[in-house]
Amino acid sequence: MTDLDQGRAAPVVHRLQRGLAAAAAAIALPVTAWGVQMPGSRGFFVVTCLVAVVPLLLLREPKGFVTACVTVGVLLLGWGVLGVFFGMFLFWPSALLLLFAALADPRRRPVTAKVVGGVGAAVTAAALVGCVAFAWHFYVGPALAEPHTFRAETDSEWFRSSDLGDIKDRLKPFGATDATGTGSDEGSYLDVRFPDQLSGPERDALKKEIAQLPGIVRVDLCPVSECG
């Protein structure tokens, strides 16, 4: 019996192949968690993630596992090109890992398995570091940062009756560095920025002065994730 026949007769998928397939699914999860926050493409992310997990359902069928890894890997690469504007290219690391998993059986290809296993580990590490860096920069960091903006909810007539220039001049002596107004169907707001070094009592005084402006309903600190 040849080495190839022995590989085909293996009762289960080799642990290196399982590890690469599991890594492909693992790095697809944070990508999907980010994608579902976008209403226009959340369905694409969920379905694509489910497709990336398919090879893990065939761990006791080596031949079917290899076929699934190659098929899903190629599909994800192509889908990343077609769905580039929806962010589907973010699944390319998972696609590469699945293709590596198809080749990573040391019982059939000892040298190839070592090479793709090492490259797969590097791809996994790079993808996870990228996910962590992204999460820290856009979510964790802003959540931990100290706010430096007051957001004041205004009444519906505020934009018609208020002058931002006059508001800036009035709030500047209290430490405000800028004031901008925003309005939408969800409401209208006045955002007042102040420097980080503004003391607690000075911030309280600024907040009190903002609350005394005409048309102001409520004043609160605005998280960095929302107001920068």
Number of C-alpha atoms within 10 A of each C-alpha: 5 8 11 11 10 12 19 16 12 14 13 16 24 18 14 19 29 22 18 25 29 20 23 32 24 17 22 26 18 15 19 22 14 13 21 15 11 12 8 10 16 17 14 16 25 17 11 20 24 13 16 26 22 15 28 19 11 19 19 14 17 22 18 15 25 24 16 23 28 21 16 23 28 17 17 27 20 16 17 20 15 13 16 12 10 17 17 23 19 21 25 21 22 31 28 25 29 34 26 28 32 26 22 31 25 17 14 17 14 12 12 15 21 16 14 23 23 14 15 26 16 12 19 21 14 13 20 17 12 12 16 13 14 13 15 14 12 12 13 14 15 18 15 12 12 13 20 21 25 24 23 24 22 23 15 12 10 18 17 7 8 14 11 14 11 9 18 16 14 14 21 14 10 19 18 24 15 18 20 14 18 12 14 7 5 6 11 19 24 23 22 27 21 21 14 11 10 15 11 9 9 13 20 13 15 22 22 13 13 24 18 11 15 12 17 17 13 14 19 13 17 19 18 18 15 10 16 12
